[in-house]
Amino acid sequence: MARQALHVLLAVAGWALFFYWWSIVLRDVDPRQVRFTVLFVGIALVVVVSVTAVWVLHNLSIFRRRGARTHLRSVVEDVSEDTLGRPLQFDADRDALRAAPTVRVVLDGGRKVYRASRGAS
């Protein structure tokens, strides 16, 4: 309960600060600048809502054509090389490496070798 009260207090303080700072800004600008800002924000709002609506309609059309997703696409994991192009070698099967308490990765020439180990060394 205290945490929620703190969140409410912070939110109210944030909004109070927001309106206070805007009151300072509005005292120092002329009405033409305020109109320009309101127009800019209004146009940005219309553009963002329009683009979002078009994106939603696009996704709905895909759904209508293909139907609901019923399963995940299968992914083939390529473990033949690392991101630098070095070949990978596993001295044990991957399940054994996953279960090992420690896995040592050794660079052997131009390849990377994964070895299950019993402990840190």
Z-matrix of the N, CA and C atoms (Angstrom, degrees):
N
C 1 1.452
C 2 1.528 1 110.58
N 3 1.317 2 117.01 1 -40.30
C 4 1.461 3 120.71 2 -179.85
C 5 1.524 4 110.55 3 -65.77
N 6 1.328 5 115.78 4 -35.06
C 7 1.465 6 119.63 5 179.67
C 8 1.526 7 110.14 6 -65.84
N 9 1.340 8 117.30 7 -43.12
C 10 1.462 9 120.84 8 178.05
C 11 1.521 10 111.06 9 -63.51
N 12 1.326 11 116.58 10 -40.93
C 13 1.465 12 120.72 11 178.39
C 14 1.528 13 110.17 12 -62.61
N 15 1.323 14 116.68 13 -40.26
C 16 1.463 15 120.45 14 177.78
C 17 1.527 16 110.41 15 -63.71
N 18 1.337 17 117.42 16 -42.50
C 19 1.468 18 120.95 17 178.82
C 20 1.528 19 110.96 18 -62.66
N 21 1.337 20 116.66 19 -42.43
C 22 1.468 21 120.47 20 178.56
C 23 1.532 22 109.57 21 -64.22
N 24 1.309 23 117.35 22 -44.08
C 25 1.457 24 121.58 23 179.00
C 26 1.526 25 111.23 24 -60.67
N 27 1.319 26 116.84 25 -44.50
C 28 1.467 27 120.41 26 178.07
C 29 1.525 28 111.43 27 -64.20
N 30 1.321 29 117.67 28 -40.22
C 31 1.461 30 120.76 29 178.89
C 32 1.522 31 110.89 30 -64.20
N 33 1.332 32 116.97 31 -45.28
C 34 1.463 33 120.81 32 179.23
C 35 1.525 34 110.11 33 -63.79
N 36 1.315 35 117.67 34 -42.58
C 37 1.468 36 120.91 35 179.01
C 38 1.528 37 110.48 36 -63.86
N 39 1.330 38 116.46 37 -39.40
C 40 1.459 39 119.78 38 178.32
C 41 1.514 40 112.22 39 -63.42
N 42 1.339 41 116.52 40 -44.29
C 43 1.464 42 119.30 41 178.35
C 44 1.526 43 111.27 42 -66.62
N 45 1.326 44 117.82 43 -38.60
C 46 1.473 45 120.68 44 177.64
C 47 1.522 46 110.20 45 -61.28
N 48 1.319 47 116.62 46 -43.84
C 49 1.461 48 121.28 47 177.61
C 50 1.522 49 110.39 48 -63.52
N 51 1.327 50 117.29 49 -41.94
C 52 1.468 51 121.95 50 178.06
C 53 1.527 52 110.71 51 -56.94
N 54 1.346 53 117.50 52 -50.88
C 55 1.462 54 120.38 53 -178.75
C 56 1.529 55 111.92 54 -68.29
N 57 1.317 56 117.71 55 -35.27
C 58 1.469 57 120.51 56 177.65
C 59 1.527 58 110.63 57 -62.76
N 60 1.335 59 116.63 58 -46.96
C 61 1.465 60 119.70 59 -179.64
C 62 1.531 61 111.07 60 -65.31
N 63 1.355 62 117.14 61 -37.19
C 64 1.453 63 118.68 62 177.49
C 65 1.522 64 110.83 63 -66.89
N 66 1.327 65 118.31 64 -33.47
C 67 1.466 66 119.45 65 177.03
C 68 1.528 67 110.50 66 -64.38
N 69 1.325 68 117.04 67 -35.90
C 70 1.473 69 120.87 68 176.32
C 71 1.518 70 109.73 69 -65.85
N 72 1.317 71 117.09 70 -45.10
C 73 1.470 72 121.11 71 -179.01
C 74 1.519 73 110.57 72 -63.15
N 75 1.331 74 117.64 73 -45.94
C 76 1.461 75 120.87 74 -175.38
C 77 1.531 76 112.63 75 -66.31
N 78 1.331 77 118.30 76 -24.64
C 79 1.464 78 120.95 77 176.20
C 80 1.524 79 111.58 78 -71.75
N 81 1.356 80 116.69 79 -25.35
C 82 1.463 81 120.36 80 -173.99
C 83 1.528 82 114.28 81 -101.30
N 84 1.319 83 118.81 82 1.48
C 85 1.461 84 120.52 83 -178.78
C 86 1.520 85 109.95 84 -119.08
N 87 1.345 86 114.78 85 155.57
C 88 1.462 87 117.61 86 178.77
C 89 1.529 88 110.17 87 -90.21
N 90 1.313 89 117.92 88 164.21
C 91 1.472 90 121.62 89 -176.92
C 92 1.534 91 113.51 90 -59.05
N 93 1.325 92 117.87 91 -28.83
C 94 1.467 93 120.72 92 179.22
C 95 1.525 94 110.51 93 -64.47
N 96 1.334 95 116.97 94 -41.32
C 97 1.465 96 120.69 95 178.48
C 98 1.533 97 111.42 96 -66.92
N 99 1.323 98 116.41 97 -36.90
C 100 1.464 99 120.75 98 178.54
C 101 1.527 100 109.34 99 -65.99
N 102 1.352 101 118.13 100 -44.44
C 103 1.464 102 121.43 101 178.37
C 104 1.526 103 111.04 102 -60.42
N 105 1.345 104 116.62 103 -43.06
C 106 1.464 105 120.55 104 179.48
C 107 1.529 106 110.38 105 -61.41
N 108 1.323 107 116.90 106 -44.25
C 109 1.464 108 120.95 107 -178.96
C 110 1.523 109 111.07 108 -64.97
N 111 1.334 110 117.04 109 -43.90
C 112 1.464 111 120.79 110 179.38
C 113 1.531 112 109.55 111 -63.50
N 114 1.329 113 117.58 112 -41.93
C 115 1.457 114 121.23 113 178.14
C 116 1.532 115 110.97 114 -63.21
N 117 1.333 116 116.41 115 -43.91
C 118 1.464 117 120.73 116 179.45
C 119 1.524 118 111.09 117 -61.44
N 120 1.326 119 116.82 118 -47.03
C 121 1.467 120 120.58 119 179.88
C 122 1.525 121 109.93 120 -64.40
N 123 1.322 122 117.63 121 -40.15
C 124 1.460 123 121.25 122 178.60
C 125 1.525 124 112.05 123 -62.73
N 126 1.335 125 117.08 124 -45.02
C 127 1.467 126 120.63 125 178.48
C 128 1.526 127 109.88 126 -64.43
N 129 1.323 128 117.81 127 -42.96
C 130 1.470 129 121.09 128 178.76
C 131 1.526 130 110.16 129 -61.13
N 132 1.321 131 117.11 130 -40.41
C 133 1.463 132 120.95 131 178.59
C 134 1.524 133 111.07 132 -62.25
N 135 1.330 134 116.82 133 -45.65
C 136 1.461 135 121.13 134 179.70
C 137 1.530 136 110.24 135 -62.76
N 138 1.325 137 117.53 136 -43.49
C 139 1.461 138 121.13 137 -179.38
C 140 1.532 139 110.22 138 -63.43
N 141 1.326 140 117.46 139 -47.84
C 142 1.470 141 120.80 140 -177.99
C 143 1.526 142 110.84 141 -62.95
N 144 1.324 143 117.92 142 -44.91
C 145 1.465 144 120.93 143 179.86
C 146 1.535 145 109.73 144 -65.41
N 147 1.335 146 118.12 145 -39.69
C 148 1.467 147 120.98 146 179.73
C 149 1.520 148 111.55 147 -64.63
N 150 1.326 149 116.96 148 -46.47
C 151 1.466 150 120.59 149 179.71
C 152 1.528 151 109.78 150 -62.68
N 153 1.327 152 117.25 151 -41.24
C 154 1.460 153 120.55 152 178.54
C 155 1.530 154 110.81 153 -63.68
N 156 1.319 155 117.26 154 -41.90
C 157 1.464 156 120.72 155 179.27
C 158 1.525 157 110.91 156 -64.39
N 159 1.330 158 117.43 157 -41.55
C 160 1.466 159 120.43 158 178.10
C 161 1.522 160 109.96 159 -63.45
N 162 1.332 161 117.39 160 -41.08
C 163 1.472 162 120.82 161 178.89
C 164 1.535 163 111.12 162 -63.36
N 165 1.322 164 117.18 163 -41.78
C 166 1.463 165 120.99 164 178.41
C 167 1.523 166 109.88 165 -63.89
N 168 1.332 167 117.52 166 -44.27
C 169 1.471 168 120.50 167 178.54
C 170 1.522 169 110.97 168 -62.43
N 171 1.321 170 116.83 169 -38.91
C 172 1.469 171 121.12 170 176.84
C 173 1.530 172 110.17 171 -60.42
N 174 1.323 173 117.11 172 -47.24
C 175 1.465 174 120.95 173 179.72
C 176 1.526 175 111.30 174 -65.06
N 177 1.322 176 117.63 175 -37.35
C 178 1.458 177 120.38 176 177.09
C 179 1.525 178 111.13 177 -64.61
N 180 1.330 179 117.01 178 -38.19
C 181 1.469 180 118.95 179 179.08
C 182 1.529 181 110.55 180 -67.25
N 183 1.324 182 117.21 181 -36.82
C 184 1.469 183 120.10 182 175.40
C 185 1.530 184 109.41 183 -62.82
N 186 1.318 185 117.42 184 -43.65
C 187 1.461 186 122.02 185 179.77
C 188 1.532 187 110.59 186 -61.50
N 189 1.330 188 116.88 187 -42.34
C 190 1.467 189 120.00 188 -179.69
C 191 1.523 190 111.69 189 -65.07
N 192 1.335 191 116.87 190 -37.09
C 193 1.466 192 120.42 191 -179.46
C 194 1.515 193 111.89 192 -74.52
N 195 1.319 194 117.98 193 -43.76
C 196 1.471 195 121.57 194 -172.29
C 197 1.515 196 114.42 195 -100.72
N 198 1.306 197 117.65 196 -20.17
C 199 1.457 198 120.74 197 -177.20
C 200 1.519 199 111.06 198 87.09
N 201 1.316 200 114.18 199 -179.85
C 202 1.466 201 120.32 200 -177.72
C 203 1.526 202 110.26 201 -71.91
N 204 1.291 203 115.69 202 150.42
C 205 1.464 204 120.11 203 173.93
C 206 1.518 205 108.43 204 -74.42
N 207 1.323 206 115.54 205 127.54
C 208 1.455 207 119.23 206 -178.72
C 209 1.521 208 112.40 207 -110.30
N 210 1.318 209 116.78 208 -13.05
C 211 1.465 210 120.24 209 179.06
C 212 1.523 211 109.14 210 -157.56
N 213 1.306 212 115.27 211 165.84
C 214 1.452 213 120.91 212 177.54
C 215 1.517 214 109.68 213 -81.87
N 216 1.314 215 115.13 214 151.11
C 217 1.452 216 118.91 215 173.93
C 218 1.519 217 108.65 216 -69.69
N 219 1.321 218 115.98 217 144.81
C 220 1.464 219 118.32 218 178.61
C 221 1.525 220 108.87 219 -76.19
N 222 1.304 221 114.63 220 141.26
C 223 1.454 222 121.33 221 -178.28
C 224 1.523 223 108.12 222 -119.04
N 225 1.307 224 115.49 223 130.10
C 226 1.456 225 120.11 224 176.60
C 227 1.522 226 106.98 225 -99.09
N 228 1.321 227 114.77 226 117.53
C 229 1.455 228 120.21 227 -178.08
C 230 1.524 229 108.83 228 -85.78
N 231 1.324 230 116.02 229 118.48
C 232 1.463 231 120.77 230 179.91
C 233 1.521 232 108.74 231 -93.55
N 234 1.327 233 115.85 232 110.67
C 235 1.459 234 120.54 233 -179.53
C 236 1.527 235 110.34 234 -116.65
N 237 1.323 236 115.57 235 32.18
C 238 1.462 237 118.32 236 -179.78
C 239 1.520 238 111.69 237 -83.53
N 240 1.335 239 116.77 238 -24.40
C 241 1.465 240 119.73 239 178.82
C 242 1.515 241 110.03 240 -152.07
N 243 1.354 242 114.93 241 160.42
C 244 1.459 243 119.01 242 178.92
C 245 1.523 244 109.49 243 -86.85
N 246 1.337 245 116.28 244 -175.27
C 247 1.463 246 120.03 245 -176.41
C 248 1.525 247 113.03 246 -68.15
N 249 1.329 248 117.15 247 -17.30
C 250 1.461 249 120.65 248 177.52
C 251 1.520 250 112.23 249 -93.51
N 252 1.327 251 116.63 250 1.18
C 253 1.457 252 120.81 251 177.97
C 254 1.516 253 114.82 252 89.10
N 255 1.350 254 117.36 253 5.74
C 256 1.471 255 119.88 254 178.62
C 257 1.520 256 109.43 255 -77.80
N 258 1.344 257 117.92 256 136.44
C 259 1.460 258 119.72 257 177.85
C 260 1.530 259 111.24 258 -65.92
N 261 1.329 260 115.75 259 145.10
C 262 1.463 261 121.43 260 179.55
C 263 1.516 262 109.32 261 -106.29
N 264 1.331 263 114.76 262 142.06
C 265 1.472 264 120.65 263 177.18
C 266 1.520 265 107.17 264 -132.06
N 267 1.336 266 116.49 265 133.84
C 268 1.454 267 122.24 266 179.72
C 269 1.520 268 107.94 267 -113.14
N 270 1.346 269 117.11 268 119.92
C 271 1.462 270 120.80 269 -179.21
C 272 1.525 271 112.30 270 -78.46
N 273 1.324 272 118.39 271 -9.41
C 274 1.460 273 123.17 272 175.83
C 275 1.523 274 106.41 273 -138.97
N 276 1.338 275 116.12 274 167.10
C 277 1.458 276 116.20 275 177.83
C 278 1.527 277 108.69 276 -69.36
N 279 1.312 278 116.36 277 161.13
C 280 1.460 279 120.91 278 -170.73
C 281 1.524 280 112.08 279 -66.27
N 282 1.339 281 118.07 280 -31.46
C 283 1.471 282 119.88 281 177.65
C 284 1.521 283 110.35 282 -65.90
N 285 1.340 284 116.80 283 -39.25
C 286 1.471 285 120.28 284 177.83
C 287 1.524 286 110.24 285 -65.99
N 288 1.314 287 116.69 286 -38.68
C 289 1.470 288 119.29 287 177.97
C 290 1.527 289 110.81 288 -66.24
N 291 1.308 290 117.30 289 -38.75
C 292 1.472 291 120.13 290 178.42
C 293 1.528 292 111.11 291 -64.88
N 294 1.324 293 116.88 292 -35.12
C 295 1.460 294 121.00 293 -177.16
C 296 1.525 295 112.23 294 -83.85
N 297 1.324 296 117.70 295 -15.53
C 298 1.465 297 120.58 296 -176.96
C 299 1.524 298 110.20 297 -67.63
N 300 1.353 299 117.23 298 142.37
C 301 1.470 300 119.57 299 178.82
C 302 1.521 301 112.01 300 -66.64
N 303 1.315 302 116.62 301 -30.05
C 304 1.465 303 121.10 302 179.86
C 305 1.522 304 108.26 303 -141.21
N 306 1.297 305 116.11 304 137.79
C 307 1.461 306 121.18 305 174.88
C 308 1.519 307 107.15 306 -120.61
N 309 1.314 308 115.72 307 124.94
C 310 1.462 309 120.91 308 178.38
C 311 1.514 310 108.21 309 -95.33
N 312 1.306 311 116.20 310 134.22
C 313 1.455 312 122.53 311 176.24
C 314 1.516 313 106.54 312 -111.19
N 315 1.335 314 115.44 313 116.88
C 316 1.459 315 121.04 314 -174.61
C 317 1.519 316 108.39 315 -118.81
N 318 1.327 317 116.05 316 132.68
C 319 1.460 318 120.21 317 173.15
C 320 1.515 319 107.72 318 -85.84
N 321 1.295 320 116.73 319 118.26
C 322 1.463 321 123.05 320 -178.56
C 323 1.521 322 106.82 321 -119.99
N 324 1.318 323 115.07 322 98.35
C 325 1.458 324 119.11 323 -175.03
C 326 1.514 325 109.01 324 66.62
N 327 1.317 326 116.45 325 -121.96
C 328 1.451 327 119.96 326 -179.89
C 329 1.507 328 113.74 327 -99.90
N 330 1.327 329 118.80 328 10.94
C 331 1.462 330 119.86 329 -178.14
C 332 1.519 331 110.95 330 -122.14
N 333 1.306 332 114.62 331 161.74
C 334 1.456 333 122.41 332 -178.74
C 335 1.526 334 107.16 333 -109.37
N 336 1.347 335 116.42 334 123.96
C 337 1.467 336 121.61 335 -176.39
C 338 1.520 337 108.86 336 -112.22
N 339 1.345 338 115.73 337 129.11
C 340 1.459 339 122.31 338 177.67
C 341 1.519 340 108.61 339 -102.84
N 342 1.357 341 115.62 340 124.39
C 343 1.468 342 120.85 341 -178.40
C 344 1.524 343 109.60 342 -128.52
N 345 1.328 344 115.98 343 133.11
C 346 1.468 345 120.01 344 174.74
C 347 1.528 346 107.94 345 -72.41
N 348 1.323 347 115.87 346 139.91
C 349 1.464 348 121.17 347 -178.53
C 350 1.522 349 107.54 348 -132.36
N 351 1.327 350 116.34 349 153.32
C 352 1.463 351 120.63 350 -178.46
C 353 1.526 352 112.92 351 -80.25
N 354 1.276 353 117.35 352 -26.16
C 355 1.461 354 119.34 353 -177.70
C 356 1.514 355 110.27 354 -162.77
N 357 1.316 356 115.41 355 173.38
C 358 1.464 357 120.57 356 179.33
C 359 1.507 358 109.97 357 -70.24
N 360 1.315 359 115.46 358 134.44
C 361 1.474 360 118.79 359 176.59
C 362 1.499 361 109.65 360 -151.25
